[in-house]
Amino acid sequence: MRQILPLLLALCAISLARADVSLAPLFQDRMVLQRDRPVPIWGRADAGEKVTVAFGKQEVSATTPDDGRWIVYLDALETQSTPAELVVTGKNKLTVAGVVVGEVWLASGQSNMEWPLKAVDRAADEVAAANFPLIRVFKVARAVSEVPTDAMKGEWKLATPAFAGDFTAVGYFFARDVHRKVGVPVGIVDSSWGGTQIESWMSPAALASDPAFAIVGERWKKTLEDFPDRKVAYDASLAAWTAEEAAAKTAGQPFRKGKPVAPRTVGDRDTPAGLFNGMINPVLPYAMRGALWYQGESNAPRANEYRPLFAATIAFWRAHFGQGDFPFYWVQLANFKSDNPDGTSWALLREAQSLTLSLPETGQAVTIDIGNVDDIHPRNKQDVGRRLAAIAKAQVYRIPGDYSGPVFLSAEREKNALRVRFAHAVTGLIARDRPLQSFEVAGSDRVFRPARASIDGDTLLVSAPDVKEPVAVRYAWRNAPVVNLYNGAGLPAGPFRSDNW
C-alpha cells in the first residue's frame, strides 16, 4: 500500500495538470487588446472541455476540440484606458489583470528595430521621461524553431523609467507619437533580432510559394553541408585567438582583434523560416492594427532577391494573421558606407524596398538623411519613430498632415536638361543648407556624371555640362550619399533613378 499511494498521488497530479485551462503567451497581465475589431482569445485545455472567456459585458464560450486548442472571439471592443480583468474559466480559473484596449502594432526586423531606448541619442533624458503607463511593450524572446510552434517567452511591461530603457526605441517613439495624438493605449509586440535575414522571418508557406525561392533552401543546405569543415577551421582560429589574447594580457598590451565567429548550423538565427516559426507563429492570430518593419541590412549583398522575398513576407504574414491587408510600414535603410560609401548595394536594397510600395496598405519611412556613415546603428531613433507614426496618423487615423518626402514620378527631357516631377511636393521643394547634392545624369552611353539640380516650383531641372542629351537621372544612388532635398514639411526625398540599367 505504501508503494501504491505515491503512484496514485502522482497520477492525480498529472490529471489535474492536464485539466488546467491555459492561455497563449501574449495573454498576460498589462496586455493591450486591439479596439474596433473582433478579438481572438485562445489557449489549450482538455478535449471536450468548455472554456468561457469574460471581459467587460461580454462572455463567450467554446468547447475544446480533440487537438486541445480552443479559441473564442470577443466582439469588437471600444477604447478602454481604465485597466480591467479578463477572466477565463474551465476546470480552473485564470484572471488576467490590468488589461486595456487601444492600438496594437507588431514591430519586427533586425538590430535597428531591436535597438533599445537606453542606447539612443539623449538616452538618459528619454528614459527618465518615459512615463506613459498606457504604452505597453511585449518583448518576444529570441527563439529559432525548425517547425511552427505556439511556445513563446515574454511579458508585457509599462513604459516607465524602470522598464523603458530596454524597449525597442523605434517602437517606443512610434507608440509615443500615436498615443499623444490619438489619445488611446498603444501596445507594441516587439519580435526582432539583430543581424537577421528576411528569409528567417518568412513563413514556410511563403518560402514555398515561388519556385525562385528554392535558392534560399539550397543556400542553407550548402551551409549545413559545409559546417563540419568550417567548424574545424573555426576551432583552430578560436584557439589561436585565445592564445593571442592571453599573451597580450600577460604583456599588459591592448588586444582589439575581433573574436572569430562560429559557423552557422542547425538552430542558427539564419535558419529559413526559423524566426517565423519561433517568434511570429506564437503571436498568431492576435488582433492588431498593423506591423512595423526595420530590416534589410543583412540582405544588402543580395538586393536583387529582396523585393520578391519582402513582398511574399508581407502577403503571407497578412494571410496567417487573417485580418485582411493590415497596414505594413517599414523603414528604408539609412545612409551607411557598408565598406564602400560610393558602392550601390544599399541603393539597390532601398530600391527594392521602395518598389514594394506597390502592395496595398504599405508605407515607407525614408531615413537616408539621419543615418551614420560609419555606424550601421544610427542613434537618432526619435525621427525614425516619428516618421513611421506620421504614416500611421495620416493613413490609419486620418489625421491631416504630410507623411512623406518628395517621391519621384517622372523625368522628361527639356533641351539639355531633365525636368523631374514628384509626388508629395505640393508644399514645395527645398535644398537644405547648400545647393542640391548627389544628382547624376547619363546620356545614351549610360555613363552617369555629376549633375547640377535647380528647383523650379515643385519640379527640378537637372543637367550636366558634358551630357548634352541626358536620358536618365539618379539621386543619392550610393551606399552613403550626401542628401539635402526636402519638401516644405521637412521630410526628405528618397533615393531614386529613372533608369533600370
C-alpha positions in Angstrom: 0.0 0.0 0.0 2.9 2.3 0.8 4.2 1.8 -2.7 0.8 2.3 -4.4 -0.2 5.5 -2.6 2.7 7.7 -4.1 1.9 6.4 -7.5 -1.8 7.3 -7.2 -0.9 10.8 -5.9 1.4 11.3 -8.9 -1.3 10.2 -11.3 -3.8 12.6 -9.7 -1.3 15.4 -10.0 -0.8 14.6 -13.7 -4.6 14.5 -14.3 -5.1 17.9 -12.5 -2.3 19.4 -14.6 -3.8 18.2 -17.8 -7.2 19.6 -16.8 -5.8 23.2 -16.4 -7.0 25.7 -19.0 -4.1 27.7 -20.3 -3.8 30.9 -22.3 -1.5 31.7 -25.2 1.7 33.6 -24.0 0.5 37.0 -25.1 -2.5 37.0 -22.8 -0.8 38.2 -19.6 -1.2 41.0 -17.1 -1.0 44.5 -18.5 -1.7 43.4 -22.1 -3.3 45.7 -24.7 -6.2 44.4 -26.8 -7.0 45.8 -30.2 -10.1 48.0 -30.4 -12.7 48.2 -33.2 -12.3 44.7 -34.5 -13.1 41.1 -33.3 -10.5 39.9 -30.8 -9.5 36.2 -30.8 -8.6 34.7 -27.4 -7.1 31.3 -27.4 -5.2 28.6 -25.5 -5.2 25.0 -24.6 -7.4 22.7 -22.5 -8.5 19.1 -22.4 -10.5 17.9 -25.4 -14.2 18.4 -24.8 -13.7 21.0 -22.0 -15.9 24.0 -22.1 -14.0 27.3 -21.8 -15.6 30.6 -21.1 -14.0 34.0 -21.5 -15.4 37.1 -19.8 -14.3 40.7 -20.5 -16.4 43.7 -19.7 -20.0 43.0 -20.6 -19.1 40.1 -22.9 -19.0 36.4 -22.1 -18.2 33.9 -24.8 -17.6 30.1 -24.7 -16.2 27.3 -26.7 -15.8 23.6 -26.4 -12.2 22.4 -26.8 -11.7 20.1 -29.9 -9.7 16.9 -29.9 -6.4 18.7 -30.6 -6.7 20.6 -27.3 -6.6 24.1 -28.8 -9.6 26.3 -28.1 -10.3 29.8 -29.4 -13.1 32.3 -28.9 -13.8 35.7 -30.4 -14.8 38.8 -28.5 -16.9 41.3 -30.4 -15.2 44.5 -31.4 -14.1 46.4 -28.3 -14.3 50.1 -27.6 -11.2 52.0 -26.4 -10.7 51.4 -22.7 -7.9 53.2 -20.7 -9.1 52.0 -17.3 -7.4 48.7 -16.6 -9.8 45.7 -16.4 -9.7 42.0 -15.9 -10.1 39.3 -18.4 -11.3 36.0 -16.8 -11.0 32.6 -18.4 -12.9 29.7 -16.8 -12.8 26.0 -17.5 -12.0 23.3 -14.9 -9.8 26.0 -13.4 -10.0 29.8 -13.5 -7.4 32.3 -14.9 -7.5 36.1 -14.3 -5.5 38.5 -16.5 -5.3 41.8 -14.7 -4.6 45.4 -15.9 -6.0 44.9 -19.4 -6.6 48.0 -21.6 -8.0 48.4 -25.1 -6.4 50.5 -27.8 -4.0 50.1 -30.7 -1.6 47.1 -31.1 1.3 47.1 -33.5 3.8 44.3 -34.3 7.4 45.6 -34.5 9.8 43.3 -36.2 13.2 43.2 -38.1 16.8 43.2 -37.2 19.1 45.2 -34.9 17.8 48.7 -35.7 14.3 47.6 -34.7 15.7 45.8 -31.6 17.9 48.7 -30.7 17.0 49.8 -27.1 15.9 53.2 -25.9 18.8 53.3 -23.4 21.3 53.5 -26.3 19.8 56.3 -28.4 20.6 60.0 -28.7 19.9 61.7 -25.3 19.1 58.3 -23.9 19.1 59.3 -20.2 16.6 62.1 -20.8 14.4 59.9 -22.9 14.3 57.1 -20.4 13.6 59.5 -17.5 10.7 61.0 -19.4 9.2 57.6 -20.4 6.2 57.8 -18.1 3.3 56.5 -20.2 1.6 53.6 -18.4 -0.8 53.3 -21.3 2.1 52.4 -23.6 3.0 48.7 -23.1 5.6 46.6 -24.8 5.8 42.8 -25.1 9.3 41.7 -26.0 9.3 38.3 -27.7 12.3 36.3 -26.5 14.7 35.2 -29.2 13.8 31.7 -30.5 14.6 29.6 -33.5 12.4 26.7 -34.4 12.5 24.2 -37.3 8.7 23.9 -37.2 5.9 26.4 -36.3 5.5 26.5 -32.5 3.0 28.0 -30.0 5.6 28.4 -27.3 6.9 31.9 -26.6 8.5 33.7 -23.7 8.0 37.4 -22.8 5.9 39.7 -20.7 4.0 43.0 -21.0 5.8 45.9 -19.5 4.6 49.5 -19.0 6.5 52.5 -20.4 8.0 53.8 -17.2 11.6 54.7 -16.4 12.1 51.3 -14.7 11.4 49.3 -17.9 11.5 51.6 -20.9 15.3 51.6 -21.3 15.1 48.0 -22.7 12.2 48.8 -25.1 12.6 48.9 -28.9 13.4 52.5 -29.4 11.8 52.8 -32.8 8.7 51.0 -31.5 8.6 53.2 -28.4 8.9 56.5 -30.3 6.2 55.4 -32.7 3.9 54.4 -29.9 4.5 57.7 -28.0 3.6 59.7 -31.1 0.5 57.8 -31.7 -0.5 57.8 -28.1 -0.1 61.5 -27.8 -2.0 62.3 -30.9 -4.8 59.7 -30.9 -5.1 59.5 -27.1 -5.5 55.8 -26.7 -3.5 53.0 -25.2 -0.8 51.6 -27.5 0.7 48.1 -27.3 3.9 47.1 -29.2 4.7 43.4 -29.7 8.4 43.5 -30.3 9.6 40.5 -32.2 13.0 41.4 -33.5 16.6 40.0 -33.6 19.8 41.7 -34.7 21.7 40.5 -37.7 18.8 38.5 -39.2 17.9 38.0 -42.8 14.4 38.2 -44.2 14.4 34.5 -45.1 14.3 33.7 -41.4 11.2 35.8 -40.9 9.3 34.2 -43.8 6.8 31.5 -43.1 7.3 28.0 -44.6 4.3 28.7 -46.8 5.8 31.9 -48.1 9.1 30.2 -48.9 7.2 27.5 -50.8 5.1 30.0 -52.7 7.5 30.7 -55.6 9.9 28.3 -57.3 12.5 31.1 -57.4 12.7 31.0 -53.6 14.2 27.5 -53.8 17.6 29.2 -53.8 17.1 30.0 -50.1 16.8 26.4 -49.2 19.7 25.4 -51.4 21.9 28.0 -49.9 21.0 26.8 -46.4 21.6 23.2 -47.3 25.1 24.0 -48.6 25.7 25.9 -45.3 24.8 22.8 -43.3 26.9 20.6 -45.5 29.9 22.8 -45.1 29.6 23.1 -41.3 32.0 20.2 -40.3 34.9 21.7 -42.3 34.1 25.2 -41.2 33.9 24.0 -37.6 37.4 22.6 -37.7 38.7 25.9 -39.2 36.8 27.9 -36.5 38.2 25.8 -33.6 41.7 26.4 -34.9 41.1 30.1 -35.3 39.5 30.4 -31.9 42.4 28.6 -30.2 44.9 31.0 -31.9 42.8 34.0 -31.0 42.6 32.8 -27.3 46.3 32.4 -27.2 46.9 35.8 -28.7 44.5 37.4 -26.2 46.2 35.7 -23.3 49.7 36.8 -24.5 48.6 40.4 -24.8 47.1 40.3 -21.3 50.3 38.9 -19.9 52.3 41.6 -21.6 49.9 44.3 -20.5 49.2 45.2 -24.1 45.8 46.2 -25.6 44.1 43.5 -27.6 41.5 44.6 -30.2 41.4 41.7 -32.6 37.9 40.5 -33.2 36.9 37.1 -31.9 36.2 34.5 -34.6 32.6 34.0 -35.5 31.2 30.5 -35.1 30.0 28.9 -38.3 26.2 28.6 -38.8 24.4 25.3 -38.3 21.1 23.8 -37.1 19.4 26.2 -34.7 21.1 29.3 -36.1 19.1 32.5 -36.5 19.6 32.3 -40.3 17.5 29.1 -40.5 15.0 29.7 -43.2 11.6 30.3 -41.6 13.2 29.7 -38.2 12.2 33.0 -36.7 8.8 33.0 -38.2 8.3 29.6 -36.6 9.7 30.6 -33.2 8.8 34.3 -32.9 5.9 35.1 -35.2 3.8 32.0 -35.3 3.2 32.1 -31.5 1.7 35.6 -32.0 -0.9 34.4 -34.5 -3.7 35.4 -34.7 -3.5 38.2 -32.1 -5.7 41.1 -33.1 -3.6 44.1 -34.1 -3.8 47.3 -36.2 -0.6 46.7 -38.3 3.1 45.9 -38.5 6.3 47.9 -38.4 9.4 46.6 -40.1 13.1 47.7 -39.9 15.3 45.1 -41.7 17.3 44.7 -44.9 20.9 45.4 -43.8 21.7 41.7 -43.8 20.2 41.2 -47.2 22.1 44.1 -48.9 24.6 41.8 -50.6 21.7 40.1 -52.4 19.5 43.1 -53.1 18.2 41.6 -56.3 16.4 38.9 -54.3 14.9 41.2 -51.7 11.9 42.6 -53.5 10.0 39.3 -54.1 11.1 37.9 -50.7 9.8 41.1 -49.0 6.6 41.1 -50.9 6.0 37.5 -50.0 6.7 38.1 -46.4 4.1 40.8 -46.2 1.5 38.9 -48.2 1.9 35.7 -46.1 2.0 37.5 -42.7 -1.3 39.1 -43.6 -2.7 35.7 -44.7 -1.5 34.0 -41.5 -3.0 36.7 -39.2 -6.3 36.5 -41.1 -7.1 40.2 -40.6 -7.0 41.4 -44.2 -4.5 43.7 -45.7 -3.5 45.3 -42.4 -1.1 48.3 -42.6 2.5 47.3 -43.1 5.1 50.2 -42.7 8.8 49.9 -42.9 12.0 51.9 -42.6 14.1 52.4 -45.7 17.7 51.8 -45.0 19.7 54.8 -43.8 23.0 56.1 -45.3 25.9 53.8 -44.3 29.2 53.2 -46.0 29.0 49.3 -45.9 32.8 49.1 -46.6 32.4 51.4 -49.6 30.5 54.7 -49.4 30.4 55.0 -53.2 29.1 51.5 -53.6 25.5 50.8 -54.6 24.5 47.6 -52.9 22.5 49.6 -50.3 21.0 51.8 -53.0 19.7 48.7 -54.7 18.2 47.3 -51.5 16.5 50.7 -50.8 15.0 50.5 -54.3 13.7 47.0 -53.6 12.0 48.4 -50.5 10.5 51.3 -52.5 9.2 49.1 -55.2 7.3 47.1 -52.6 5.1 50.2 -52.1 3.0 48.8 -55.0 1.4 46.5 -52.4 -1.8 47.9 -50.8 -1.7 49.5 -47.4 2.0 49.9 -47.2 4.2 52.8 -46.3 7.9 53.7 -46.1 9.8 56.0 -43.7 12.8 57.4 -45.6 15.9 57.8 -43.3 18.6 58.5 -45.9 19.3 61.8 -44.1 19.6 60.6 -40.5 21.9 57.7 -40.6 25.6 57.5 -39.6 28.0 56.8 -42.4 30.4 55.0 -40.0 27.8 53.2 -37.9 25.2 50.7 -39.1 23.2 51.6 -35.9 22.4 55.3 -36.1 21.3 56.7 -32.7 18.6 59.0 -33.9 15.7 56.7 -33.5 13.4 59.5 -32.5 12.9 60.7 -36.1 12.6 57.1 -37.3 9.7 56.5 -34.9 8.1 59.9 -35.7 8.2 59.3 -39.5 6.6 55.9 -39.1 4.0 57.4 -36.9 3.3 60.2 -39.4 2.3 57.5 -42.0 0.0 55.8 -39.5 -1.5 59.1 -38.4 -2.3 60.0 -42.0 -3.3 56.6 -43.4 -4.9 54.8 -40.4 -6.1 57.5 -38.0 -7.0 60.0 -40.8 -5.2 62.9 -39.1 -4.3 65.6 -41.8 -0.6 66.1 -42.3 2.3 65.3 -44.6 3.8 61.9 -44.1 6.2 61.5 -47.0 9.0 63.5 -48.6 9.2 64.0 -52.3 8.6 60.8 -54.3 10.0 60.5 -57.8 7.3 60.4 -60.5 8.9 61.1 -63.9 11.8 62.7 -65.8 11.2 64.4 -69.1 13.8 65.9 -71.5 13.8 69.7 -71.9 16.7 70.8 -74.2 19.9 69.8 -72.4 18.2 69.1 -69.0 15.7 66.7 -67.4 12.7 68.0 -65.7 12.0 65.8 -62.7 8.5 65.7 -61.1 7.5 64.4 -57.7 4.5 63.3 -55.6 4.3 64.9 -52.2 5.8 68.1 -53.3 2.8 70.5 -53.1 4.4 72.2 -50.2 7.4 72.9 -52.4 10.9 71.6 -52.7 13.8 72.8 -50.5 17.6 72.5 -50.8 18.7 72.4 -47.2 21.9 74.2 -46.2 23.6 74.1 -49.6 23.0 73.6 -53.3 21.3 70.2 -54.1 23.7 67.3 -53.8 24.1 63.8 -55.2 22.4 64.2 -58.6 23.7 62.4 -61.7 22.6 62.2 -65.3 23.6 60.0 -68.2 23.1 60.1 -72.0 22.6 57.1 -74.3 26.1 55.9 -73.4 24.7 55.0 -69.9 27.7 56.7 -68.2 26.5 58.8 -65.2 28.2 62.1 -64.5 27.7 64.5 -61.6 24.9 67.0 -62.3 23.5 70.3 -61.1 19.9 70.4 -60.0 17.9 73.6 -59.6 14.4 74.0 -58.1 11.7 75.2 -60.4 8.4 75.3 -58.4 7.5 71.8 -57.4 9.9 70.3 -60.0 13.7 70.1 -60.6 15.8 70.8 -63.7 18.8 68.6 -63.7 21.7 68.8 -66.1 25.4 68.2 -66.6 27.8 70.3 -68.8 29.2 67.2 -70.5 25.9 65.4 -71.1 24.2 67.3 -73.9 21.4 64.9 -74.4 20.5 63.4 -71.0 18.2 60.4 -70.9 18.4 59.3 -67.3 18.7 60.8 -63.8 19.7 59.4 -60.4 19.6 60.9 -56.9 21.5 59.6 -53.9 22.3 56.4 -55.7 25.1 55.4 -53.3 25.5 53.5 -50.1 26.2 56.7 -48.2 25.2 59.7 -50.2 25.1 63.3 -49.1 21.5 64.4 -49.3 19.6 67.6 -48.9 16.4 67.5 -50.9 13.2 68.0 -48.8 9.7 69.2 -49.2 8.1 72.0 -47.3 7.1 69.6 -44.5 10.8 69.0 -43.8 10.7 65.4 -45.0 13.5 64.0 -47.2 13.2 62.7 -50.7 14.2 59.1 -51.0 16.9 57.9 -53.4 15.7 57.3 -56.9 16.7 56.5 -60.5 14.7 56.9 -63.7 16.6 54.1 -65.5 16.5 50.4 -65.0 20.0 49.7 -66.2 
